[in-house]
Amino acid sequence: MKKAVVVFSGGVDSVCAASYLKSKYQLYGISFSYGQKADKEIRTAKSFSKKLGFKKHKVVDIGFMKELYGDSNVLTSKKRKIPSEFDYSIVVPIRNAVFLSIATAWAFTQNATLVAYGAHTGDKNYPDCRPNFAKKLESSLNQGEIDGIKTGLRKRIEIWSPFKEELSKSDLLKMGFKTIGDSIFKTWSCYSNGKFHCGVCESCNNRKLAFLKSSIIDKTKYLH
């Protein structure tokens, strides 16, 4: 079976993307601790990596990024308030470029042919979620190992996302629900780090709307 490295946050998008790929690939999960407020997602990722039968799961500490990011975005800054709807302050500068570059480096060592992340059509406001970005990064990273690819030492990597197949968040929910059932409500989407989802941040609101559109009764516990 072919191998895929999945950038795995423990959120509903990455969990459902991994569920979608599970029948086609042997999965290798990689999660990043980059100084995000919601570090609960790391614990969630560890739990779901076991549920989905990952061959390996690595948690990579890149906490130094928090200092580099400073107060440029609300997800790593303690001073800035998280908005309830999209605002560019939510965008962490080229976060996915950092994640995908590291994930691809690991993929080359594992002879994987796919690197996946959970970007979907609802992520159109995020430049590093768009298929055009992923295509260019894929080309650059393969070029960086082109000699190894030509000699057969490395395998060419495809960077894949649900967005590439024009799948929405609600599409992902439907597919994920078929695979993992009610476990889907234990995924972590919230930008905060409480016991329950806050229910008011942009990510929680997107989660609520996706469940509504998918006609799946949302059993997630929200504070609001």
C-alpha positions as CSV (number, residue, x, y, z in Angstrom):
1,M,0.0,0.0,0.0
2,K,1.2,3.5,-0.8
3,K,2.2,5.8,2.1
4,A,0.8,9.2,2.9
5,V,2.0,11.8,5.5
6,V,-0.9,13.7,6.9
7,V,-0.5,17.1,8.6
8,F,-2.7,16.3,11.5
9,S,-4.0,18.9,14.0
10,G,-6.8,16.8,15.6
11,G,-9.3,19.2,14.1
12,V,-12.3,18.0,12.2
13,D,-10.8,18.8,8.8
14,S,-7.6,16.9,9.2
15,V,-9.3,13.9,10.9
16,C,-11.9,13.7,8.1
17,A,-9.2,14.1,5.5
18,A,-7.3,11.2,7.1
19,S,-10.5,9.1,7.2
20,Y,-11.0,9.8,3.5
21,L,-7.4,8.6,2.7
22,K,-7.4,5.6,5.0
23,S,-8.6,3.0,2.6
24,K,-6.0,4.1,-0.1
25,Y,-2.9,4.8,2.0
26,Q,-0.9,3.7,5.0
27,L,-1.0,6.8,7.1
28,Y,1.8,8.7,8.8
29,G,0.6,11.6,10.9
30,I,2.6,14.7,11.8
31,S,1.3,17.4,14.3
32,F,3.0,20.7,15.1
33,S,3.3,22.6,18.4
34,Y,4.0,26.1,17.1
35,G,3.0,28.2,20.1
36,Q,-0.7,28.1,19.3
37,K,-3.2,29.0,22.1
38,A,-5.2,25.8,21.5
39,D,-2.5,23.3,22.4
40,K,-5.4,20.9,23.3
41,E,-5.4,20.0,19.6
42,I,-2.1,18.1,20.1
43,R,-3.7,15.8,22.7
44,T,-6.7,15.3,20.4
45,A,-4.4,14.5,17.5
46,K,-2.6,11.8,19.5
47,S,-5.9,10.2,20.4
48,F,-7.2,10.2,16.8
49,S,-3.9,8.9,15.4
50,K,-4.6,5.7,17.4
51,K,-8.2,5.5,16.4
52,L,-7.4,5.8,12.7
53,G,-4.5,3.3,12.9
54,F,-1.6,5.5,11.9
55,K,1.6,3.6,11.2
56,K,3.5,6.4,12.9
57,H,2.5,9.7,14.5
58,K,5.0,12.4,15.3
59,V,4.5,15.6,17.3
60,V,7.1,18.2,16.2
61,D,7.9,21.1,18.5
62,I,8.5,24.3,16.6
63,G,7.5,26.5,19.5
64,F,10.3,29.0,18.5
65,M,7.8,30.1,15.8
66,K,5.7,31.8,18.4
67,E,8.6,34.3,19.0
68,L,9.0,34.9,15.3
69,Y,5.3,35.4,14.8
70,G,5.1,37.8,17.7
71,D,1.7,39.6,17.7
72,S,1.2,39.2,14.0
73,N,-1.8,37.0,14.4
74,V,-4.4,36.1,17.0
75,L,-3.6,32.3,17.2
76,T,-0.2,32.8,18.8
77,S,-0.5,36.2,20.4
78,K,-1.8,36.5,24.0
79,K,-2.6,40.1,23.5
80,R,-5.1,39.8,20.7
81,K,-8.7,38.8,20.9
82,I,-9.9,36.0,18.6
83,P,-12.7,37.2,16.3
84,S,-16.1,35.5,15.8
85,E,-15.9,35.7,12.0
86,F,-13.0,35.8,9.5
87,D,-10.5,38.5,9.8
88,Y,-7.0,38.5,8.4
89,S,-5.6,38.6,11.9
90,I,-6.4,34.8,12.1
91,V,-4.0,34.1,9.2
92,V,-0.7,32.8,10.6
93,P,2.0,33.8,8.0
94,I,2.7,30.9,5.7
95,R,1.9,28.4,8.4
96,N,1.0,25.7,5.9
97,A,4.2,26.3,4.0
98,V,6.2,25.6,7.2
99,F,4.1,22.5,8.1
100,L,4.1,21.1,4.5
101,S,7.9,21.6,4.1
102,I,8.6,19.7,7.3
103,A,6.0,17.0,6.5
104,T,7.5,16.6,3.0
105,A,11.0,16.2,4.4
106,W,9.7,13.3,6.5
107,A,7.7,11.9,3.5
108,F,10.9,11.7,1.4
109,T,12.6,9.7,4.2
110,Q,9.6,7.3,4.5
111,N,9.2,6.8,0.7
112,A,5.7,8.3,0.9
113,T,4.1,9.6,-2.3
114,L,1.5,11.9,-0.8
115,V,1.5,14.7,1.7
116,A,-2.0,15.8,2.8
117,Y,-3.5,18.6,4.7
118,G,-7.1,19.4,5.5
119,A,-7.7,22.6,3.5
120,H,-11.2,22.7,1.8
121,T,-13.2,25.0,-0.3
122,G,-14.4,27.0,2.8
123,D,-10.8,28.0,3.4
124,K,-10.7,30.3,0.4
125,N,-9.8,33.3,2.6
126,Y,-6.5,31.6,3.5
127,P,-3.8,32.0,0.8
128,D,-1.8,29.0,1.9
129,C,-4.9,26.7,1.7
130,R,-5.5,27.3,-2.0
131,P,-4.7,24.6,-4.5
132,N,-2.6,27.0,-6.6
133,F,-0.3,27.5,-3.6
134,A,0.0,23.8,-2.9
135,K,0.8,23.1,-6.6
136,K,3.7,25.6,-6.6
137,L,5.0,24.4,-3.3
138,E,4.8,20.8,-4.5
139,S,6.8,21.7,-7.6
140,S,9.5,23.5,-5.5
141,L,9.9,20.7,-2.9
142,N,10.2,18.0,-5.6
143,Q,12.7,20.2,-7.3
144,G,14.7,20.3,-4.1
145,E,15.0,16.5,-4.2
146,I,15.0,16.1,-8.0
147,D,18.4,14.3,-8.2
148,G,17.2,11.7,-5.6
149,I,13.9,11.3,-7.5
150,K,15.7,10.8,-10.8
151,T,17.9,8.1,-9.3
152,G,15.0,6.4,-7.6
153,L,16.2,7.1,-4.1
154,R,13.3,9.3,-3.4
155,K,9.7,9.2,-4.7
156,R,8.0,12.3,-6.2
157,I,5.6,13.9,-3.7
158,E,2.0,15.1,-4.4
159,I,0.6,17.6,-2.0
160,W,-3.1,16.9,-1.7
161,S,-6.0,18.6,0.1
162,P,-9.8,18.2,-0.1
163,F,-9.7,21.7,-1.7
164,K,-7.9,20.1,-4.6
165,E,-11.0,17.9,-5.2
166,E,-13.4,20.8,-4.5
167,L,-14.6,19.3,-1.3
168,S,-16.3,21.5,1.3
169,K,-16.1,21.2,5.1
170,S,-19.6,19.7,5.1
171,D,-18.5,17.2,2.5
172,L,-15.6,16.2,4.7
173,L,-17.9,15.8,7.7
174,K,-20.2,13.5,5.9
175,M,-17.3,11.3,4.8
176,G,-15.7,11.4,8.2
177,F,-18.9,10.5,10.0
178,K,-19.3,7.4,7.9
179,T,-15.9,6.2,9.0
180,I,-15.6,7.2,12.7
181,G,-19.2,7.9,13.7
182,D,-19.8,9.9,16.9
183,S,-16.1,10.1,17.5
184,I,-16.2,13.0,15.1
185,F,-17.6,15.2,17.9
186,K,-14.4,14.7,19.9
187,T,-12.3,16.5,17.3
188,W,-11.0,19.9,18.4
189,S,-11.7,23.0,16.3
190,C,-11.7,25.8,18.8
191,Y,-9.1,28.5,18.8
192,S,-9.3,28.6,22.6
193,N,-8.1,26.0,25.0
194,G,-10.9,25.4,27.4
195,K,-12.6,22.1,28.5
196,F,-15.3,22.6,25.9
197,H,-15.4,24.5,22.5
198,C,-16.1,28.2,23.2
199,G,-18.8,28.2,20.5
200,V,-18.1,31.9,19.5
201,C,-14.8,32.0,17.7
202,E,-14.6,31.9,13.9
203,S,-13.5,28.2,13.9
204,C,-16.4,27.1,16.2
205,N,-18.9,29.0,14.1
206,N,-17.5,27.4,10.9
207,R,-17.8,24.0,12.6
208,K,-21.4,24.6,13.7
209,L,-22.4,25.7,10.2
210,A,-20.7,22.7,8.5
211,F,-22.7,20.3,10.7
212,L,-25.9,22.2,9.9
213,K,-25.2,22.0,6.1
214,S,-24.3,18.3,6.4
215,S,-27.6,17.5,8.2
216,I,-25.6,15.8,11.0
217,I,-26.9,16.6,14.5
218,D,-24.0,18.4,16.2
219,K,-23.3,16.8,19.6
220,T,-20.2,18.9,20.2
221,K,-20.2,20.5,23.7
222,Y,-20.0,24.3,23.3
223,L,-19.9,26.9,26.1
224,H,-22.1,29.3,24.0
